């Protein structure tokens, strides 16, 4: 069995990439990671091949609710795509290198861009349940980096720049797509925390004070590795619960999943239109 450090070795990554290439993954594909309860995009992928995570060498198992656990390869809006129907989380006990391994594989397959999505708690008092937020920046409060440890220069630089983790050009296309579709698209900063427990009132106040507009338990490690690998990235949050300290209600995971399900068609339409408009 490979060690954690071997997960981000080029040779290990290429072993997984070879399996997905045999399943139909093509160079220049667009990578997509679909978060909690947001997997319906895969229904409109054409000529698709579905590869369960357990059939992908070196992939961990997805155990979080709302994550189907498949790699879906096919065509969307005339473009080749590799879509993750679910993801891995730090709170599941996976290491940072396990969480971000699929991004490495997408890059090895020649991915041209990466779209990320997540379900998040809204910290901005102007947000409503079901809102979509374009991530313009992030705050990493996970306490760890997926780049810690020896660096393989073939995968990316030792000290990657993070001044623009979310590509301005892709974000501009997403904004125009939202306008075309008359979809209200909020924008903001996403804070990533370890979880799995939700935050206290004091923690929500702290997160808001340091500049976060939404909070969740994913996405940031993948965005860091994408920046390291030179992948252009765009990310969306679906606001599935409101984290307002002075009006806080107990969290019900079934309500969170229901809110995500209601927003799924809108996010699917926005992602599809954004991919269609890419050069």
C-alpha positions in Angstrom: 0.0 0.0 0.0 1.3 3.5 -0.9 2.4 5.9 1.8 0.7 9.3 2.0 3.7 11.0 0.5 3.6 8.7 -2.5 0.1 9.9 -3.3 1.5 13.1 -4.9 4.3 11.3 -6.8 3.9 11.6 -10.5 4.2 7.9 -11.0 1.4 7.1 -8.6 -0.8 9.8 -10.2 -0.2 8.4 -13.7 -1.3 5.0 -12.6 -4.8 6.4 -11.7 -4.8 8.6 -14.8 -4.2 5.6 -17.0 -7.4 3.9 -15.7 -9.5 6.9 -16.3 -7.9 7.5 -19.7 -8.9 3.9 -20.7 -12.4 4.8 -19.5 -12.5 7.7 -22.0 -11.0 10.7 -20.3 -9.4 13.0 -22.8 -6.7 15.6 -22.8 -8.1 19.2 -22.5 -11.1 18.0 -20.4 -12.6 20.4 -17.9 -12.5 19.1 -14.3 -15.6 19.4 -12.1 -15.9 18.6 -8.4 -19.6 18.5 -7.2 -20.2 19.1 -3.5 -22.8 18.0 -1.0 -26.1 17.3 -2.6 -25.0 19.0 -5.9 -24.4 16.0 -8.1 -27.2 16.4 -10.6 -25.0 18.0 -13.2 -23.8 14.5 -14.1 -27.3 13.7 -15.4 -26.8 16.1 -18.4 -23.3 14.7 -19.3 -23.6 12.9 -22.6 -21.7 9.8 -23.9 -20.7 9.2 -20.3 -18.7 6.5 -18.6 -19.2 6.2 -14.8 -16.2 4.9 -12.8 -16.9 4.3 -9.0 -14.2 5.8 -6.7 -13.3 2.3 -5.5 -12.3 1.4 -9.1 -9.8 4.3 -9.3 -6.4 3.2 -7.9 -5.3 5.1 -4.8 -8.7 6.9 -4.4 -10.0 6.8 -0.8 -13.6 6.0 -0.1 -16.2 8.8 0.1 -18.2 8.4 3.3 -20.0 11.8 3.6 -23.7 12.0 3.1 -24.8 13.5 -0.2 -21.8 12.2 -2.1 -22.4 9.5 -4.7 -18.7 8.6 -5.1 -18.2 8.3 -8.9 -16.0 9.8 -11.6 -18.2 10.7 -14.6 -16.4 11.1 -17.9 -18.2 12.4 -21.0 -19.3 15.5 -22.9 -21.1 18.7 -21.6 -21.9 21.6 -23.8 -19.6 20.3 -26.5 -16.7 20.0 -24.1 -15.0 17.0 -22.7 -15.4 16.8 -18.9 -14.2 14.8 -15.9 -16.7 15.2 -13.1 -16.3 14.1 -9.5 -19.7 13.1 -8.2 -18.7 13.8 -4.6 -15.4 14.5 -2.9 -13.3 13.6 0.1 -13.1 15.7 3.3 -10.6 16.3 6.1 -13.3 15.5 8.7 -13.7 12.0 7.3 -10.1 11.2 8.5 -8.5 11.6 5.0 -5.2 13.3 4.7 -4.8 16.5 2.7 -3.0 14.6 0.0 -5.9 12.1 -0.2 -8.4 14.9 -0.4 -6.6 16.6 -3.3 -5.4 13.5 -5.1 -8.2 13.7 -7.8 -7.1 17.2 -8.7 -3.6 15.8 -9.4 -5.1 13.1 -11.5 -7.2 15.6 -13.5 -4.1 17.7 -14.2 -2.2 14.5 -15.3 -5.0 13.8 -17.7 -4.5 17.2 -19.2 -7.4 19.1 -17.7 -7.6 22.7 -18.9 -9.6 24.1 -16.0 -11.3 23.2 -12.8 -14.8 24.0 -11.4 -15.5 23.4 -7.7 -18.8 23.5 -5.8 -19.8 23.2 -2.2 -22.7 23.6 0.2 -21.9 26.3 2.7 -23.2 28.3 5.6 -24.0 31.9 4.9 -22.4 34.5 7.2 -23.4 37.6 5.2 -26.7 38.8 6.7 -27.8 39.7 3.1 -27.6 36.1 2.0 -30.7 33.9 1.7 -31.2 30.1 1.7 -30.5 28.7 -1.7 -28.3 31.7 -2.9 -25.4 30.9 -5.1 -22.1 32.6 -4.2 -19.1 32.9 -6.6 -16.0 32.4 -4.5 -13.6 35.3 -5.0 -11.1 34.3 -2.3 -10.8 32.0 0.6 -9.4 31.7 4.2 -7.8 28.4 5.1 -8.6 27.5 8.7 -8.1 23.8 8.3 -4.7 24.0 10.1 -2.9 22.2 7.4 -1.8 22.5 3.7 -2.0 19.8 1.1 1.5 21.0 -0.1 3.2 20.3 3.2 6.1 17.8 2.9 8.6 17.2 0.0 7.8 19.0 -3.2 7.9 17.3 -6.6 8.9 20.1 -9.0 7.3 18.2 -11.8 3.9 18.8 -10.2 4.4 22.5 -9.3 6.7 25.0 -7.6 7.7 24.8 -3.9 6.1 28.2 -3.1 3.1 28.7 -5.4 1.5 32.1 -5.7 -2.0 32.4 -4.2 -2.8 36.0 -5.1 -5.6 34.9 -7.5 -6.6 31.3 -6.6 -9.9 31.8 -8.5 -9.2 32.7 -12.1 -10.5 36.3 -13.0 -11.3 35.3 -16.5 -13.4 32.3 -15.5 -15.1 34.3 -12.8 -16.0 37.0 -15.4 -17.5 34.3 -17.7 -19.6 33.0 -14.7 -20.9 36.5 -14.0 -21.9 37.0 -17.6 -23.6 33.6 -17.6 -25.5 34.4 -14.5 -26.7 37.7 -16.1 -27.8 35.8 -19.3 -29.8 33.3 -17.2 -31.1 36.0 -14.8 -29.6 34.0 -11.9 -28.8 36.2 -8.9 -25.1 35.4 -8.1 -23.6 36.7 -4.9 -19.9 36.9 -4.4 -17.7 36.5 -1.4 -14.9 34.9 0.6 -15.2 31.3 1.7 -13.7 30.1 5.0 -12.7 26.4 5.2 -12.9 24.8 8.7 -12.2 21.2 9.6 -15.5 20.2 11.1 -17.4 17.9 11.3 -19.1 19.9 14.1 -20.8 23.1 13.1 -19.6 26.4 14.6 -20.6 28.1 17.8 -22.1 31.6 17.8 -18.8 33.0 18.9 -17.0 31.2 16.0 -19.5 32.6 13.5 -18.8 36.1 14.8 -15.1 35.5 14.5 -15.4 34.2 10.9 -17.5 37.2 9.9 -15.0 39.6 11.7 -12.0 38.2 9.7 -13.8 38.7 6.4 -15.6 35.5 5.6 -19.0 35.5 3.8 -19.5 31.8 3.9 -18.1 28.8 5.7 -17.7 25.1 4.8 -15.5 22.1 5.2 -14.1 21.6 1.7 -12.9 23.2 -1.6 -9.9 25.1 -0.3 -7.4 22.2 -0.3 -8.5 21.4 -3.9 -8.1 25.1 -4.9 -4.6 25.2 -3.4 -3.4 22.1 -5.3 -5.0 23.5 -8.5 -3.0 26.7 -8.0 0.1 24.6 -7.4 -0.6 22.6 -10.6 -1.3 25.7 -12.7 -5.0 24.8 -13.2 -7.4 27.8 -13.8 -10.1 27.5 -11.1 -13.6 28.7 -10.5 -15.7 27.9 -7.5 -19.3 28.2 -6.3 -21.0 27.9 -2.9 -24.6 27.0 -2.4 -25.9 28.7 0.8 -27.7 25.9 2.5 -28.0 27.3 6.0 -27.8 30.8 7.6 -25.1 31.3 10.2 -26.2 34.5 11.9 -25.2 34.4 15.6 -28.1 36.5 16.9 -30.7 34.5 15.0 -29.1 31.0 15.0 -31.2 27.9 14.6 -30.2 24.3 15.2 -28.9 22.7 12.1 -30.8 19.9 10.4 -28.8 18.0 7.8 -32.0 16.9 6.0 -32.9 20.6 5.5 -29.4 21.4 4.3 -29.7 18.6 1.7 -33.2 19.7 0.7 -31.9 23.3 0.2 -29.0 22.0 -1.9 -31.5 19.9 -4.0 -33.6 23.0 -4.7 -30.6 24.9 -5.8 -29.1 22.1 -7.9 -30.9 22.9 -11.2 -29.9 26.5 -11.0 -26.2 25.7 -10.3 -26.3 23.0 -13.0 -27.6 25.6 -15.5 -25.0 28.2 -14.5 -22.1 25.7 -14.7 -23.3 24.4 -18.1 -23.6 28.0 -19.5 -20.2 29.0 -18.1 -18.6 25.9 -19.7 -20.4 26.7 -23.0 -19.0 30.2 -23.0 -15.4 29.2 -22.3 -12.9 30.0 -25.1 
